[in-house]
């Protein structure tokens, strides 16, 4: 049985490749469940991940519509959207720069919350 993360990864790749272009619909959840040898509940969880990333939108009576070929946000399936990937990368880069500068200057703690600035 395939897990929802694997299904989300495969669908994400298929959407990015153009197998499902923007404004098209994914196959029915029941058909995807049969294809992946899993339950509709598992497929729904995978689609929820893609929806949280901004790649698809479930539309009543139409199906799951592809809205973007690229994910807009980093998603931790256990916690939901953490923050947009570009903002996350910028925050990490800024923290690393500050850490390296403090390390060079012999000051520590502002990044980790310990030491001179706590």
N, C-alpha and C positions, 0 to 999 in steps of 0.2 A: 504494500500500500504506500502510495506517495504522500509525503507531508505537504502542508500548505506552503511552506517556504520554497520547496523545490518547484511546486506548481507556479508560484508567483515568479520565481526566477525564469522558468521556461516561458511563461506568458510575456514577461518583461522583455526577454530576448526576442521573441517572435514579433512583438510590437515594434521594437527598435529596428529589427531587420526589415520591417514593412510588410510582414505577412498579414498583419491586421492594420491597415492604414487609419489615420485619423478620420473620424466620423463613421467608421465601419463598426460593426458589432462583433463581439466575441461569440463563439458558439454558446448554445444554451448551457446552463450550469449542469443539467443532467447529462448532457452529451460530454462535457468536459470531465465529469466524474467518471463516466464509463470509460472514456479514453485513458484517464490516468489510473483507473482501477481503485478509486477511492469513493468517498461519500460526497454528496452535495454540500454538506456542512463544511468539509475540508476545502472544497472549491470556493465556497463563499468566503472563507477566511483568506484564501489567496487573493481573491478579487478585492477584499477589503484593504489588503496591503497595497495593491496597485491603485486603488481609489485614494488612499491616504497619500500616495506619492504623486497624485494628480494625473495619472496616466489613463484612468478609466472612470466612467461615471455610470452607475446603474440607473437605468431609466425604465420606469414602470411601463409594461406592455411593449417595450421595444427591445429590451435586453441591456447588456453591458456595452456601452458605447466608448470607443477609444477616443480620448480627448488630447493626448499628447504622445509623441514617440519617445520622449525622455522623461525620467522621473524628475520632479521639481524639488523633492525634499528627501533627506535621509530618513529612513523609517526603521525603527527597532520594533519588530513584530510584537514583542512583549510589552512595549511601552507606548507605541504609537509614534507620531511625528515628534522627533527630537527638536529639530530646527532645520531651516533650509541649508542644504549642503554648502553653498558658497559662504554663508555667514559662519557656519561651523568651522570651515577651513580657515577663514580669516581670523576667528577667535583663537584657534589653535596656533596659527602662525604668529600672532601677536604675543601669546603667552610664551611660546618658545623663544622669541626674540628677547622678551623681557628677562626670561630665565637666563639666557646666555649672557646678557648684559650684566645682570646682577652677579652671576658666577664670576665674570671677568673682573668686576669691581669689588668683589669680596662681600657683597651684601646678599642676604638670602631671606626668603620667607614670603615675599609679596605674592608669588604665584601659588605657593603651597599653603599660605595662610599661617605660616610659622616663622619664628625668628624675629628679625628687626622690625617688621611692620605689624606684628600681632599685638 
